[in-house]
Amino acid sequence: MMIWKYLKYILLPIFFLSFHWISLRFYIYYCSPDGFSGYLSSYLTTASPICIFSLVLIEKSSNMYLNAWIFLTISSIGMLKYLYNYFTDSRAIKYKVN
């Protein structure tokens, strides 16, 4: 059925949120640790290439998460329209034939 076709789109926000969360945890643990010693060490680690790359991943995954929700909403409207047309047209045809 058509619902299985939409399952991969339903899983997109979950994937992007998981990716975003993992990127954030990596950045916090390695680039900006807790405590005063973390504050001092962040002067050296924040400008490192891996931390900059992690920030880019955080930004992009946040944008992709938002876009996935927008796409899911638009797709859901399309699916609801399809289901509405399917049930209203099939019932009308059934009653006309009998």
N, C-alpha and C positions, 0 to 999 in steps of 0.2 A: 504494500500500500504506500501511499504518498508520505505517510508519517515517517517511515524509515529513511526516506530521502532527506527529511529535515533534521534527523537525529545528529548528523555531523555538524549542523549549524547550531544546534542547541549546545553541543559540547564545546564550541569555540570560546564562549566567555569563560567557561571553567578552565580551559587550557591557558588562556591569556592571564587570568587572575592568578593561577598557580605559578606561571612563569614570572609574573610581576612580584609575587610574594617571595619566591626563591631569590630573585635578583635583589630585592630589598634586604632580605636576611643576609645575603652575601656582603652587600655594601656595609651594612651596620656592623657585622662581625669583623670584617677585614679592614675597612677603610675608616670607620668612625666608631671605635669601641666605646664601651661605657666607662665611666669614671674619669678621674683627673688624669691618670696615665693615658687613657684613651684620647682625651682632649689634646694632650701633648703629642702623642704619636700621630694624631690626625693631621698635624702640620706637615708631616712627611708623606703620609700615605694618600691623602686626598687628591693630590695632584699626580699620582702615579697613573700610568696608562691603564692598568687593570681597573682602577677605581673610576676613572673617566669613562671607560668602556661600560662599566657596571651602571653608571648614571645614565648613559645613553640607552642601555637596555631597559632601565626603569622607565624612562620617558617614553620609549617606543612601545613597550608593553602596555603602558597606561593608555596610550592613544589607540592601540589595537583592541584593548578591552572595551573602550567606549565605542569604537566602530563595530565591534562584534555585537554589542547590545543594540545598536541602531539597526544593523542588518537583521538581527533576530526579530526585532519589532516589526520591521517592514515585511519580512518573510512571514511572520505570524499573521499579519493582516491579509497577505495574499493567500495563505492557507485557509484562513477563516472564510474568505470570499469563495475559494474553491469548494470548501465543504458546504457552504450555504447554497451555492449553485447546484452542487451535486444532489443534495437532499431535496431541494425544492423542485428541480427539474425531474428527477427520477420519480418522485411521487406524482407529479402532474402527468407524466407519461404513463405510469401504471394505471391511474384512474381513467385516462382517456382510452386505453386499450381495452380494459374490461368493460 
